[in-house]
Amino acid sequence: MKSLPTLVLVLFSLCAYNSPLAAEEKLEPIFNGKDLSGWKAPEKNVSWLVQDGILQVRSAPDKKGYVLWTEKDYGDFAIELEFKFGDGTVDSGVHLRSEDQIQIGISGSLKRDMTGSPYIPGKGYPIEAEGVKELLKLKDWNHMRIEARGMEYACWLNGKKIMTYTSDTGKAKGPIGIQLHGDRDMAIDYRNIKLGEL
């Protein structure tokens, strides 16, 4: 039988692994709040604007879609950010090393809010995040945390875990992206984008 100190250590380790705060001390900004350094912006950029520490995502007149990718590739990671809905039909999200995505806003296919749910190419939304309607603030800043450990994705919204999903189409390493969906008239703001490698 294990001694009491050993059991306490094991339980602490398990709690640390499962806690959304486990990697918090390692989180570092990947958006500096001043410009798009560290990100691959389009040559003629009118949709990704930086002002007062905020990444302003706006539809261009031609309503073309785009993903703002990090220049760096990541393996296992935790990312935390804040987002605030603007005008129009907001359809955005965070790409996880590939086309696998955590949705933020209205699904174009389902015509309803699917914030926090995984969108998987070829599968659509295999599961739906739980409790989002009660947690999501439509007129204020929301906090989101996403963890990608191997092919397992987990998402927290405003401090509560809302989704866990295991992908069979994702990649073990790749860039992280923020989506501006095409064919939409929309605006969304992001700030305090931080990441820690796990």
Buried (B, 14 or more C-beta within 10 A) or exposed (E): EEEEEEEEEEEEEEEEEEEBEBBEEEBEEBBEBEEBEEBEBBEEEEBBEBEEEBBBBBBBEEBEBBBBBBEEEBBBBBBBBBBBBBEBBBBBBBBBBBBBBBBBBBBBEEEEBBBBBBBBEEEEBEEBBBBBEEBBEEEEBBBBBBBBBEBEBBBBBBEBBBBEBEBEEBBEEBBBBBBBBBEBEBBBBBBBBBBBEB
